[in-house]
Amino acid sequence: MPKPAILVARAVFPEVIDKLAQHFEVEHNQADEAWSREQLLAKLQGKAGAFTTGGERIDADLVRACPQLKIVANMAVGFNNFDLPAMTSAKVLGTNTPDVLTETTADFGFALLMATARRVTESEHYLRAGKWTKWSFDMFAGSDVHGATLGILGMGRIGQGIARRGAHGFGMRVVYHNRSRLDAATEAACGASYVSKEELLRQADHLVLVLPYSAASHHAIGAAELAQMKPTATLVNIARGGIVDDAALAQALRERRIAAAGLDVFEGEPKVHPDLLTVPNVVLTPHIASATVPTRKAMAHLAADNLIGFLVHGKPLTPLNPEVLA
Ligand code: GLV
């Protein structure tokens, strides 16, 4: 029997290509060329599976144009690049990479929170620019993290990891808001209390966003929400671009209506709103929250194992629309 054909849309660890090649005819993109939508569609012709990284839009038009496609395995926990109902109607399975990145991503959420509250990058830029000529009593004075109130919007696995770090590591009071309230045992393990979104915005000294992107969460933090936050507050977004209205945030930062922000994700990334590049009180990182070598390897292997599990053994590991399997 000929091996099924698959497409790996972006460069990935060579060991993962080797693993896939044991089971599939693999067309890859180890040169990491930027393919247009038309090129992606052309390359997907005749492919039973695709390995994507979150930047490739898998929608009704694409599944219609690629009738042999059976599975798209995202190397990401987020899957807002998938139109899941359209994939389900076309009987295309979608998979993501949950769990393997939870703790690494929660670590990064905390790193960005610390860097933002304690003005780490702003002060480093000052030093590198040769501006540090004397110490002064209020130089880069920021806000405390320990003992402060940590707000978390979106309390899935990563949100819970951040809550545990805040409550148990930094003695923070943790409040959260989520579509559904956690059970009492999970709340106790996270040291977190449920509040309304309005209370969350009002109470948080540091607000971390960890909710999935959807039409419902588009601009969940815009000018009106920023206006409800404390002027001393910091905002951290490790969720998805589009959850924050970046233009409104840049204006709030410029006018010091909140103290600072830490952003790992952006509307229209890799483009960054130009106003964010010119305000000093923001820490900007290029969507790296899950980027440690062991975690990125675990994500890539899980995506590959979903392709092998489904196309070779009929059993994907982390299906998003298991109704396709019925
Ligand atoms: C990264 O943003 C992911 O969704 O895994």
Residues whose N, C-alpha, C, O or C-beta is under 5 A from the ligand:
A	BS01	GLV	M75 A76 V77 G78 A239
